[in-house]
C-alpha cells in the first residue's frame, strides 16, 4: 500500500474518521469486543495491509464520510 501525498489527513479528521470506522465495524460485525477491532486492523505478517480487508474498507469510507458529511457528532444533535 503506497502512501500518496493526498492520503494525509489532519489529526482532527483522523479522529473523526476513527469514530465513523468504529461505528461501521460495530454495525457490520455486531462485536463490542475491542480485541476483535484491533485484530481486524492489525497488519498481516510481512505486509502493509490489514488482516481484515473489510476493516480497510470501513476506514477509507470513514475518511470520505468525514470529508463530505462532517463530524459524526454533528449528526447526533
Buried (B, 14 or more C-beta within 10 A) or exposed (E): EEEEEEEEBEEEBBEBBBBBBBBBBBEEBEEEEEEBBEEBBEEEEEEEEBBBEEBBBBBEBBBEBBEEEEBBEEEEE
